[in-house]
């Protein structure tokens, strides 16, 4: 893997970590159970994407 590709993966990991963190916090704060469940699912999706990028290393 080239240095440029590694930088891309590192950047993508940072974005996914941020999105996972934000969606997890937001889900806990939402009062609407349907919306909270949807955002929790987004958190899980970002966690899966994070792990896929991590496995590239």
C-alpha positions in Angstrom: 0.0 0.0 0.0 1.4 3.4 -0.9 1.8 6.3 1.5 -1.0 8.1 -0.2 -3.4 5.1 0.2 -2.4 4.8 3.9 -3.2 8.5 4.4 -6.6 7.9 2.8 -7.4 5.0 5.1 -6.2 6.9 8.1 -8.4 9.8 7.2 -11.4 7.5 6.5 -10.9 5.8 9.9 -11.0 9.2 11.6 -14.2 10.2 9.8 -15.9 6.9 10.7 -14.7 7.1 14.3 -16.2 10.6 14.5 -19.5 9.5 12.9 -19.8 6.5 15.2 -19.2 8.7 18.3 -21.7 11.4 17.2 -24.4 8.9 16.3 -24.0 7.0 19.6 -24.3 10.2 21.6 -27.2 11.4 19.6 -29.1 8.1 19.9 -28.8 8.3 23.7 -30.2 11.8 23.8 -33.2 11.3 21.5 -36.6 10.9 23.1 -38.4 9.4 20.1 -37.7 5.7 20.3 -38.1 5.1 16.5 -35.6 7.8 15.7 -33.3 6.7 18.4 -33.3 3.1 17.0 -32.6 4.4 13.5 -29.6 6.5 14.7 -28.4 3.5 16.8 -28.4 1.5 13.6 -26.4 4.2 11.9 -23.9 3.9 14.7 -23.6 0.2 14.1 -23.2 0.8 10.3 -20.3 3.3 11.0 -18.7 0.7 13.3 -18.8 -1.9 10.5 -17.3 0.6 8.0 -14.6 1.5 10.5 -13.7 -2.2 11.0 -13.6 -2.7 7.2 -11.1 0.2 6.8 -9.1 -1.1 9.8 -8.8 -4.5 8.2 -7.1 -2.9 5.2 -4.1 -2.2 7.3 
